[in-house]
Amino acid sequence: MNSLKCGQKKKRKLPAWMGTVYDEPKSQKEPEKLSDDKSACNPETQNTKQTFQQQKGETCASLKSFKPTETIDDIISKSLPYMEFKGSIIYSYNINDCCLLCDDLLESLNPEEDFFVGFDIEWPVTYQKGNPGKVSLIQICVSEQKCFLFHVAAMPEFPKILKNLIENQKIKKIGLNIENDFWKLAKDCDINAMSIIRHSMLELKTLANTKLKSSENWSLDGLVKNVLRMKLNKEGSIRCGNWANFPLSEEQQKYAAIDAFASLKLYNILQKK
């Protein structure tokens, strides 16, 4: 017998049947590890995952190209009330009636004081280049209680006394982009635009930028929102309607009066700033 060194243990010989287990060829493949995800064995789940990944990619792509349709101004605008004119609307379409009304207005003027009015005009939109419709309506708002609408399209001719009223230097005409209105009146109604522009026209845009210390290219609706915290009803069916048609609808009359009233109201507020 061979003697064992101190501390050396005798190696035990394994039984024959155990040798076959430990002596398996190393080249044999190990069994695949089962996934902890039970859904991995479900083909429907695999398809769902692929669909989800595809949808996720499409969603991310659409988010990159997404542009909000509403601005902060749009959201604020929705909460604002519509501006209204609660005074009397005097709708004049008869030339004799127009002459009497204009005569009364001129007679009421104080020669020592200027008289401020909101001014606007309307004409039908033709959508034909170089062929705009003629001036159909002239709006003169004299106070918060009274606004005159002179429907000149319904009259056989442009009243001379209405021309005198518009050209009167003591009557200060207030409006936004109002110079264009006077050139339009000069072309269609033989109004002396140059004299009015020099002596009796008040441009709201200029006044607003001076008082608000801004340099904005204001629209009338923009000024109404900013200064009065209201908004104008600019519904296309009314704004672009046929202003030459007689009689004007109640909606058209209200729309026309509000535009002239807004100019007068804005002037009165801005002057106090």
C-alpha positions, 0 to 999 in steps of 0.5 A: 500500500502506498502511504499518504502524506500528512493532510492528503485525503484519499480520492474516492472512486465514483461508482460506474453509474455516476461516472456516466453523468459527470462524463457527458461530452462538453459539446452537448448544448445546454438547455435554453434558459426560460424567460421570466416573461410569461408573455414571451411564449404568447405569439399574440403578445409578440405581435402586440409589442411590435404594433405598440412599437410601431404606433409609438414611433408614429406618435413620436413622429407626429408630435415632432411635426405637431403645431398647435392651432390655437395661440394664447391670444386665441384662448384669451379671445374666447373669454372676451365678450363681444362689443355691443352698441346699445344706443340708437341706430339711425338708418337713413336711405332716403335722400331727403331724410339724409339731407335733414339729418345732416343739416341738424348735425351741422346746426348743432355744432359749436363753432368754438369746439371740435366735434369728434365722431367715429367714422367708417365706410362699407362697400360690397366685396366683388373679388374682381381685381381692379373693380371694387364696388362703390361706397355703399354705406357711411357710418358716423357715430356721434356718441355712445347713444347715437350712430348714423348710417347713411345708405348712399347706395340706395340714394339716386345721388350722393347728397351734397350736404353729406359731402359738406358734413364729411369735409367739415374741418370742425368734425374730427373723423376717427378711425383705423387706417382711415386715410384709405377710406377718404381716398376711396370716398374721393374716387367714388363720391368726389370728396376732398380727401387731401383736405380731410387728411390734413385738417380733420382726420384722426388715425387711431393707430398713431394715437394708440402707439403714442399712448401705449408706447408701442409700435404695433400695426394695430387692427381695430379688433386688436385695439378693442381687445387690448384696450377695451377687453372686448372683441368685435364680431367679424363674421365673414357672411356679414363683413363680406356681404353685399352692402349695396343691397337695400334694405340692410339687414338688422345684423348688417346695421348692428355690425356697421354701427359697432365699427364706428362706435368702437373707433369713438370709444377707443379714442375717448379711452386712449385720450385719458391715458 
